[in-house]
Amino acid sequence: MPAANYWTVAHGLQSGEMEQDHEGQQIMSVLGKNMAWIMKIIDHGKEQIPAPSYAFTP
């Protein structure tokens, strides 16, 4: 699960207020970069590590 550098929230009640929350924007930017990175790692790892088997036998 990708994480950010702080709580992943941005504040604003009215339209356009989120653009004034610079800390919230920076946190979301870090989260987006971490999400993109982990998706690339997962995609690359598919060639190296097989997916788990979910076959259950009672």
C-alpha positions as CSV (number, residue, x, y, z in Angstrom):
1,M,0.0,0.0,0.0
2,P,1.6,3.3,-1.1
3,A,1.9,6.0,1.5
4,A,2.6,9.7,1.6
5,N,4.7,11.8,4.0
6,Y,1.7,12.7,6.1
7,W,-2.1,12.2,6.3
8,T,-3.5,12.0,2.8
9,V,-6.1,14.8,3.1
10,A,-6.6,18.2,1.5
11,H,-9.0,20.8,3.0
12,G,-11.7,22.9,1.5
13,L,-15.4,23.3,1.7
14,Q,-16.1,25.6,-1.3
15,S,-15.1,25.1,-4.9
16,G,-11.4,26.3,-5.3
17,E,-10.5,26.2,-1.7
18,M,-8.3,23.0,-2.1
19,E,-6.0,25.0,-4.4
20,Q,-5.1,27.1,-1.3
21,D,-4.1,24.1,0.7
22,H,-0.5,23.9,-0.4
23,E,0.5,21.4,2.2
24,G,-2.4,19.1,1.1
25,Q,-1.3,19.5,-2.6
26,Q,2.3,18.6,-1.7
27,I,1.1,15.5,0.2
28,M,-1.1,14.3,-2.7
29,S,1.8,14.9,-5.1
30,V,4.0,12.6,-3.0
31,L,1.3,10.0,-2.8
32,G,0.8,10.1,-6.6
33,K,4.5,9.6,-7.2
34,N,4.6,6.7,-4.7
35,M,1.5,5.1,-6.3
36,A,3.1,5.3,-9.8
37,W,6.4,3.9,-8.4
38,I,4.8,0.9,-6.8
39,M,2.7,0.1,-9.9
40,K,5.9,0.1,-11.9
41,I,7.5,-2.2,-9.4
42,I,4.5,-4.6,-9.4
43,D,4.4,-4.6,-13.2
44,H,8.2,-5.3,-13.5
45,G,8.0,-8.0,-10.8
46,K,5.4,-10.0,-12.7
47,E,8.3,-11.2,-14.9
48,Q,10.3,-12.3,-11.9
49,I,7.8,-13.5,-9.3
50,P,4.8,-15.5,-10.1
51,A,1.4,-14.5,-8.7
52,P,0.2,-16.5,-5.7
53,S,-2.2,-19.4,-6.2
54,Y,-5.6,-19.2,-4.5
55,A,-6.7,-22.7,-5.1
56,F,-8.2,-24.0,-1.8
57,T,-8.8,-27.6,-1.0
58,P,-10.8,-28.5,2.1
